[in-house]
C-alpha cells in the first residue's frame, strides 16, 4: 500500500476533504526570515504524501534576501550545494484559500534537517525553542496577541512613482483626510473589511477588531490572545496574506511597509504578552496597575535586550524612517502604565488581564522573530531579575534622549555585538540573519535614487 493511498488519508486531510470536496490544488508555505511566503503549489493528489513523507525544499529559502536572491554569505547556498531539507505540515494549518479563481487550499510547513531535527534557520523553530525554555525552566505559558497596522493603497502609483491612497468606494474621490478611530472610515471600506473577516473565520484566524488609524487608508487589525504563541504567529503571517489578497479583489493593494509615505505615520506590529502558571493564574497580576514583581523583571529584561534586538524589529532600510519623535514610535527603552509614548506599555484594564505591550517593531517585522525576541527578553528578565527603572509619566519624547540604534547599520552592529539574544535565537541563526541583511544593505547602498539625480546632477 502506498503512503499516499487515498483510501487511508491522514485524519487532517480526511477532515479537510470532507469539508472542502471541491479543492483541486494547494500552496505549501514556508515563511522565510523576512516573513516572505515561499514554497510550492501541488495538485490535491499529492497532499497526503506531504503528511506521511514530507516534501523537500532547499535550506537556502532562509538565505533568500528581500529581492529573492540567495545571500551566499549565509553559507546555505553554493557552499553546501544548495542542499534540500525536509518539510512537514504545521498541524492545524490546512485550510481553504478562497480568493483564488481555482478551488485552492494552503498549508504551512516547518523545515527539518536530515536527522529529523528542527532546521536551525527556520524562524518558527527558533520561537518553539524559546517556548520550551519557558515550559521546562519556568513552568510558565506565554499568552500572546499580535496587532498589525497596514495601508490600503491605489493600484496606480503617483506621477513621482510613489504610492498614493486609494479611491474611496463611497465618494469616488482619493482619500486625503485622517480620522483616527473613525467609524465612517470603517463603513466606507466595509466591503473589504467584511471579506477579510469572513476569510479569517474560514481560515481559523481569530481576528476580532478593526480600527481606522492615523492616516488615509491606514487600518489596524487585532488578533485574539493565544496561549500558543506559535499559533499566534501563524495567524499573523497568514493574516497578512489574507489582507493583501482580499485588497486585490477589491481593486486595491495592501502594504505592510513600515513607512510608505514620508509625511504620514508608519505602520507597526505590537505584541501583547502575559504569562500563566500551571494553575492558569496570570503571574503579572498582583492587584495593582503596575503589576507584579515578575512583570517588572520582564520589563527589565526587555529594556536590556531592546538595543540588540532592533535589527529584528526594524529589518530593512525603510524600517528606520518610521522612528521619529511625536509619532508614537519609541526612540528610547522605557516603560509606563497606559502610555503610548514609551516602548513598553502596561495597558489599562482589569487586574486578571495584566500584560505588557511591546511597541517597537514595524509592520514589516517577521512575527515569529519578533515574538521570539520579545519572549527572550522576558525570559532573560525573569531569570536574571532585571529591573526596568521607574515608569515614565507623561510624554516620553519630552523627557528622554533617543538612545536606541535607529539607523540600519547601527542596529546591525548592535546585533553583531549582542550577548543575550544569541543564547535564545542561536549563534548560527544570528549569523544567517546578519549575512542576509548585510547583503540586502549592500544592494541598497549601490542604488542611485532619483532624489540624488534631482539634487546633485546639475548642482555640484
Phi, psi and omega per residue, in radians:
X1 nan 2.277 -3.111
X2 -1.312 2.717 3.133
X3 -1.134 -0.332 -3.096
X4 -1.874 0.485 -3.138
X5 -1.070 1.998 -3.092
X6 -1.137 -0.258 3.112
X7 -1.351 -0.278 -3.124
X8 -2.323 1.112 -3.109
X9 -1.277 2.766 3.005
X10 -0.995 2.500 -3.090
X11 -0.942 -0.666 3.137
X12 -1.178 -0.659 3.095
X13 -1.152 -0.757 -3.123
X14 -1.060 -0.784 -3.140
X15 -1.133 -0.687 -3.139
X16 -1.136 -0.780 -3.114
X17 -1.202 -0.541 3.078
X18 -1.163 -0.676 3.140
X19 -1.369 -0.471 -3.054
X20 -2.349 1.209 -3.058
X21 -1.190 -0.219 -3.097
X22 -1.577 -0.108 -3.067
X23 -1.037 2.369 -3.108
X24 -1.977 -0.478 -3.054
X25 -2.708 2.912 -3.102
X26 -2.499 2.608 2.968
X27 -1.678 2.228 3.039
X28 -1.699 2.146 -2.883
X29 -2.108 2.246 2.989
X30 -2.162 1.973 3.062
X31 -1.256 2.263 -3.121
X32 -1.521 -2.982 -3.062
X33 -1.173 -0.409 3.090
X34 -1.546 -0.029 -3.068
X35 1.445 0.100 3.056
X36 -1.318 2.395 -3.120
X37 -1.508 2.104 3.116
X38 -2.115 2.882 3.128
X39 2.654 -2.531 -3.056
X40 -2.446 2.740 2.987
X41 -1.913 2.225 -3.080
X42 -2.155 2.761 2.982
X43 -1.345 2.720 -3.089
X44 -0.987 -0.586 -3.077
X45 -1.066 -0.373 -3.117
X46 -1.622 -0.047 -2.994
X47 -1.106 -0.842 -3.052
X48 -1.067 -0.591 3.141
X49 -1.119 -0.507 3.098
X50 -1.093 -0.643 3.140
X51 -1.296 -0.607 -3.073
X52 -1.555 -0.700 -3.032
X53 -1.983 -0.260 -3.046
X54 1.385 -3.081 3.115
X55 -2.478 2.463 -3.121
X56 -1.440 2.400 2.946
X57 -2.493 2.552 3.137
X58 -1.232 2.481 3.060
X59 -1.055 -0.296 -3.126
X60 -1.210 -0.124 3.031
X61 -1.061 -0.443 3.109
X62 -1.548 -0.005 3.012
X63 -1.778 -0.068 -3.125
X64 -1.219 2.236 3.109
X65 -1.473 -3.047 -3.030
X66 -1.137 -0.366 3.116
X67 -1.599 -0.079 3.136
X68 1.654 -0.072 3.091
X69 -1.418 2.621 3.073
X70 -1.364 2.181 3.041
X71 -1.396 1.740 -3.014
X72 -1.095 -0.448 -3.132
X73 -1.138 -0.210 3.080
X74 -1.245 -0.362 -3.070
X75 1.410 0.175 -3.077
X76 -1.833 0.070 -3.097
X77 -1.849 -1.998 -3.102
X78 -1.033 -0.588 -3.062
X79 -0.987 -0.568 3.125
X80 -2.047 0.376 3.086
X81 1.218 0.428 -3.112
X82 0.884 0.867 -2.992
X83 -1.168 2.490 3.052
X84 -1.321 2.620 2.915
X85 -2.114 3.080 -3.095
X86 -1.918 2.372 -3.126
X87 -2.042 2.431 3.103
X88 -2.205 2.744 -3.080
X89 -1.122 2.570 2.890
X90 -1.433 1.945 -3.047
X91 -1.018 2.317 3.125
X92 1.622 -0.069 -3.065
X93 -1.668 -0.106 -3.138
X94 -1.207 2.138 -3.090
X95 -2.732 2.991 3.105
X96 -1.422 2.572 3.028
X97 -2.004 1.536 -2.880
X98 -1.306 -0.094 -3.089
X99 -1.442 -0.181 -3.120
X100 -1.345 2.649 3.044
X101 -1.188 -0.662 3.112
X102 -1.553 2.524 3.092
X103 -1.090 1.943 -2.992
X104 -2.231 2.669 2.977
X105 -2.140 3.105 3.070
X106 -2.536 2.721 -3.071
X107 -2.602 2.169 3.045
X108 -1.340 2.537 3.111
X109 -2.173 2.670 2.936
X110 -2.045 2.569 -3.067
X111 -1.746 2.500 3.142
X112 -2.323 2.689 3.131
X113 -1.495 -3.085 -3.058
X114 -1.147 -0.371 3.094
X115 -1.553 0.041 3.130
X116 1.442 0.178 3.125
X117 -1.560 2.620 3.096
X118 -0.936 2.274 -3.104
X119 -1.195 2.280 -2.948
X120 -1.091 -0.452 -3.043
X121 -1.636 0.000 3.137
X122 -1.427 2.003 -3.088
X123 -1.006 -0.577 -3.133
X124 -1.099 -0.665 3.119
X125 -1.226 -0.524 3.089
X126 -1.121 -0.692 3.087
X127 -1.153 -0.747 3.140
X128 -1.038 -0.646 -3.135
X129 -1.155 -0.685 3.109
X130 -1.205 -0.682 3.099
X131 -1.076 -0.644 3.104
X132 -1.099 -0.595 3.117
X133 -1.209 -0.647 3.047
X134 -1.074 -0.767 -3.111
X135 -1.185 -0.872 -2.984
X136 -1.396 -0.622 -3.055
X137 -1.651 -0.533 -3.021
X138 -2.067 -0.271 -3.087
X139 1.137 0.546 -3.079
X140 -2.113 2.641 3.108
X141 -2.067 2.009 3.058
X142 -1.221 2.408 3.011
X143 -1.947 2.186 -2.949
X144 -2.221 2.459 2.963
X145 -2.297 2.487 -3.114
X146 -2.016 2.353 3.021
X147 -2.028 2.281 -3.084
X148 -2.154 2.252 3.036
X149 -1.795 2.614 3.134
X150 -2.758 2.878 3.054
X151 -1.954 2.429 2.821
X152 -1.541 2.304 -3.109
X153 -2.304 2.767 3.108
X154 -1.164 2.612 3.049
X155 -1.154 -0.473 -3.120
X156 -1.672 2.368 3.050
X157 -1.355 2.827 3.040
X158 -1.278 3.090 -3.109
X159 -1.063 -0.493 3.136
X160 -1.558 0.095 3.141
X161 1.500 -0.046 -3.117
X162 -1.446 2.730 3.060
X163 -1.152 2.778 3.084
X164 -2.417 2.654 -3.133
X165 -1.028 2.780 -3.088
X166 -1.308 2.894 2.993
X167 -1.422 2.234 -3.132
X168 -1.066 2.240 3.088
X169 -1.199 -0.197 -3.137
X170 -1.691 -0.932 -3.062
X171 -1.534 -0.377 -3.048
X172 1.341 0.097 3.133
X173 -1.857 2.722 3.121
X174 -1.212 2.378 3.120
X175 -1.119 2.401 3.139
X176 -2.511 -0.172 -3.049
X177 -1.858 2.834 3.099
X178 -2.043 2.165 3.068
X179 -2.346 1.419 -3.087
X180 -1.046 2.377 -3.059
X181 1.078 0.339 -3.104
X182 -1.226 2.258 3.105
X183 -1.305 -0.611 3.104
X184 -1.039 -0.656 3.130
X185 -1.131 -0.579 3.049
X186 -1.245 -0.692 3.123
X187 -1.129 -0.788 -3.064
X188 -1.060 -0.604 3.139
X189 -1.891 0.493 -3.098
X190 -1.070 -0.655 -3.132
X191 -1.098 -0.753 3.082
X192 -1.116 -0.888 -3.089
X193 -1.121 -0.643 3.103
X194 -1.110 -0.732 3.139
X195 -1.206 -0.619 3.030
X196 -1.043 -0.790 -3.136
X197 -1.080 -0.809 -3.131
X198 -1.101 -0.736 -3.132
X199 -1.177 -0.709 3.091
X200 -1.062 -0.752 3.113
X201 -1.061 -0.735 -3.129
X202 -1.131 -0.512 -3.114
X203 -1.715 0.059 3.139
X204 1.276 0.405 3.106
X205 -1.599 2.027 -2.998
X206 -1.452 1.127 3.062
X207 -1.386 2.305 -3.060
X208 -2.251 -0.183 -3.085
X209 -2.543 2.385 2.993
X210 -2.147 2.425 -3.076
X211 -2.348 2.389 2.946
X212 -1.349 2.236 -3.036
X213 -1.681 -2.739 -2.889
X214 -1.511 0.204 -3.087
X215 -2.623 2.774 3.128
X216 -1.069 2.186 3.133
X217 1.437 0.071 -3.118
X218 -1.710 2.326 -3.124
X219 -2.371 2.829 3.027
X220 -2.239 2.406 3.016
X221 -2.118 2.267 -3.129
X222 -1.803 2.449 3.058
X223 -1.799 2.585 -3.114
X224 -1.178 2.697 3.085
X225 -1.109 2.397 -3.113
X226 -2.224 2.365 3.069
X227 -1.426 -0.007 3.005
X228 -2.038 1.667 -3.108
X229 -1.058 -0.490 3.059
X230 -1.070 -0.779 3.101
X231 -1.125 -0.673 3.123
X232 -1.028 -0.698 -3.142
X233 -1.337 -0.620 3.010
X234 -0.987 -0.803 3.139
X235 -1.073 -0.728 -3.108
X236 -1.133 -0.780 -3.095
X237 -1.186 -0.601 3.129
X238 -1.384 -0.501 3.044
X239 -1.047 -0.696 3.104
X240 -1.022 -0.734 3.132
X241 -1.140 -0.724 3.114
X242 -1.052 -0.866 -3.086
X243 -1.059 -0.801 3.140
X244 -1.100 -0.790 -3.060
X245 -1.181 -0.748 3.134
X246 -1.184 -0.667 3.105
X247 -1.013 -0.738 3.130
X248 -1.115 -0.631 3.093
X249 -1.123 -0.395 -3.141
X250 -1.804 0.319 3.022
X251 1.368 0.348 -3.134
X252 -2.285 3.017 2.888
X253 -1.965 2.713 2.968
X254 -2.063 2.408 3.130
X255 -2.220 2.407 3.031
X256 -1.844 0.308 3.005
X257 -0.999 2.410 -3.027
X258 -1.125 -0.637 -3.057
X259 -2.534 1.345 -3.114
X260 -1.277 -0.406 -3.127
X261 -2.120 2.354 -3.119
X262 -1.164 -0.600 -2.991
X263 -1.852 0.217 3.123
X264 -2.198 2.804 -3.099
X265 -1.063 2.680 3.039
X266 -1.418 3.111 3.116
X267 -2.000 2.399 -3.058
X268 -2.116 2.953 2.934
X269 -2.092 2.140 3.129
X270 -1.938 2.350 -3.120
X271 -1.989 2.165 3.064
X272 -1.802 2.359 -3.103
X273 -2.404 2.333 2.858
X274 -2.245 2.958 -3.110
X275 -2.249 2.326 3.107
X276 -1.923 2.449 3.029
X277 -1.511 -3.046 -3.060
X278 -1.091 -0.412 3.132
X279 -1.597 0.058 -3.132
X280 1.442 0.202 3.131
X281 -1.473 2.397 3.088
X282 -1.335 1.918 -3.047
X283 -1.312 -0.147 3.036
X284 -1.429 -0.151 -3.068
X285 -1.647 2.358 3.041
X286 -2.563 0.221 3.127
X287 1.695 -0.184 -3.139
X288 -1.959 2.797 -3.092
X289 -1.187 -0.484 -3.118
X290 -1.543 -0.033 3.034
X291 1.391 -3.027 -3.014
X292 -1.460 2.950 3.010
X293 -0.986 -0.576 3.112
X294 -1.137 -0.619 3.064
X295 -1.141 -0.709 3.085
X296 -1.057 -0.772 -3.140
X297 -1.120 -0.686 3.101
X298 -1.065 -0.781 3.092
X299 -1.085 -0.720 3.127
X300 -1.077 -0.721 3.102
X301 -1.136 -0.680 3.114
X302 -1.170 -0.675 3.102
X303 -1.131 -0.681 -3.130
X304 -1.204 -0.643 -3.085
X305 -1.578 -0.141 -3.022
X306 -1.045 -0.802 -3.132
X307 -1.042 -0.727 -3.099
X308 -1.345 -0.157 3.133
X309 -1.678 -0.074 -2.998
X310 -1.075 -0.600 -3.122
X311 -1.163 -0.332 3.068
X312 -1.593 -0.591 3.078
X313 -1.254 -0.544 -3.084
X314 -2.272 1.513 -2.868
X315 -1.494 -0.056 -3.080
X316 -2.589 3.120 -3.048
X317 -1.032 -0.752 -3.102
X318 -1.181 -0.486 -3.078
X319 -0.935 -0.634 -2.996
X320 -1.401 -0.204 3.051
X321 -1.253 -0.297 -3.135
X322 -1.311 -0.382 -3.021
X323 -1.503 1.681 3.128
X324 -2.421 2.687 3.114
X325 -1.169 2.671 3.062
X326 1.013 0.632 3.117
X327 -2.205 0.187 -3.070
X328 1.094 0.439 3.021
X329 -2.015 2.153 -2.995
X330 -1.266 2.555 3.068
X331 -2.030 -0.110 -3.030
X332 -2.495 2.464 3.033
X333 -1.201 1.978 -3.127
X334 -2.796 2.886 -3.122
X335 -2.437 2.849 -3.131
X336 -2.874 2.909 3.015
X337 -1.678 2.213 3.024
X338 0.928 0.877 -3.014
X339 -2.543 2.001 -3.066
X340 -1.536 0.108 3.095
X341 -1.579 -0.038 -3.116
X342 -1.886 2.798 -3.136
X343 -1.177 -0.584 -3.124
X344 -2.155 2.264 -3.078
X345 -2.215 2.389 2.899
X346 -1.648 1.872 -3.105
X347 -1.157 2.604 3.019
X348 -1.154 2.654 3.122
X349 2.693 3.116 -3.119
X350 -1.134 2.680 -3.056
X351 -1.032 -0.676 -3.080
X352 -1.166 -0.304 3.140
X353 -1.798 0.305 -3.082
X354 -1.029 2.310 -3.066
X355 -2.731 3.041 3.013
X356 -2.042 2.705 3.080
X357 -2.141 2.208 3.079
X358 -1.687 2.090 -2.930
X359 -2.043 0.342 -2.991
X360 -1.500 -0.717 -2.869
X361 -1.327 2.683 3.021
X362 -1.458 2.945 3.087
X363 -1.175 -0.225 3.138
X364 -1.504 -0.058 -3.120
X365 -1.265 2.549 3.045
X366 -1.239 2.079 -3.055
X367 -1.087 -0.547 3.097
X368 -1.153 -0.816 -3.132
X369 -1.203 -0.677 3.128
X370 -1.093 -0.827 3.135
X371 -1.147 -0.631 3.090
X372 -1.067 -0.820 -3.092
X373 -1.216 -0.587 3.086
X374 -1.136 -0.829 -3.136
X375 -1.193 -0.575 3.064
X376 -1.087 -0.776 3.103
X377 -1.086 -0.700 3.119
X378 -1.145 -0.809 3.132
X379 -1.045 -0.774 3.107
X380 -1.045 -0.769 -3.140
X381 -1.102 -0.688 -3.137
X382 -1.216 -0.759 -3.071
X383 -1.313 -0.493 -3.128
X384 -1.789 0.024 -3.136
X385 0.891 0.873 -3.140
X386 -1.193 2.584 3.098
X387 -1.940 2.396 -3.051
X388 -1.587 -0.050 -2.990
X389 1.412 -3.055 -3.085
X390 -1.401 2.581 3.111
X391 -1.220 2.632 3.080
X392 -1.397 2.456 2.994
X393 -2.057 2.205 -3.141
X394 1.572 -2.704 -3.017
X395 -1.383 1.916 -3.124
X396 -1.125 -0.553 -3.127
X397 -1.091 -0.575 -3.110
X398 -1.411 -0.214 -3.029
X399 -1.956 -0.394 -2.991
X400 -2.144 2.418 3.033
X401 -1.389 2.441 3.096
X402 -1.014 2.325 -3.118
X403 -2.409 -0.148 3.076
X404 -1.285 2.627 3.066
X405 -1.265 1.732 -3.022
X406 -1.917 0.506 2.812
X407 -2.111 2.692 -3.050
X408 -1.065 -0.795 -3.104
X409 -1.133 -0.745 3.122
X410 -1.075 -0.690 -3.141
X411 -1.169 -0.722 3.101
X412 -1.123 -0.693 3.099
X413 -1.135 -0.651 3.105
X414 -1.113 -0.660 3.103
X415 -1.241 -0.635 3.084
X416 -1.057 -0.609 -3.103
X417 -1.641 0.093 -3.054
X418 -1.083 2.473 3.090
X419 -2.012 -0.267 -3.084
X420 -1.791 -0.918 -3.062
X421 -1.022 -0.643 3.113
X422 -1.059 -0.436 3.114
X423 -1.313 -0.181 3.098
X424 -1.909 -0.843 -3.128
X425 -1.408 -0.411 -3.079
X426 1.658 2.326 -3.120
X427 -1.073 -0.627 -3.142
X428 -1.134 -0.701 3.114
X429 -1.163 -0.769 3.127
X430 -1.003 -0.698 3.121
X431 -1.063 -0.801 3.132
X432 -1.094 -0.786 -3.108
X433 -1.101 -0.809 -3.128
X434 -1.106 -0.734 3.120
X435 -1.080 -0.722 3.107
X436 -1.044 -0.803 -3.059
X437 -1.319 -0.608 3.076
X438 -1.154 -0.633 3.071
X439 -1.100 -0.790 3.120
X440 -1.096 -0.746 -3.111
X441 -1.140 -0.683 3.125
X442 -1.096 -0.732 3.085
X443 -1.068 -0.766 -3.106
X444 -1.098 -0.733 -3.104
X445 -1.162 -0.476 -3.105
X446 -1.422 -0.129 -3.127
X447 -1.515 2.341 3.075
X448 -1.706 2.109 -3.054
X449 -1.481 2.819 3.088
X450 -1.137 -0.498 3.102
X451 -1.127 -0.681 3.101
X452 -1.104 -0.716 3.080
X453 -1.093 -0.757 -3.108
X454 -1.128 -0.672 -3.071
X455 -1.445 -0.667 -2.887
X456 -1.982 -0.340 -2.991
X457 -1.018 -0.696 -3.069
X458 -2.046 0.218 -3.074
X459 -1.992 -0.479 -3.040
X460 -1.805 nan nan
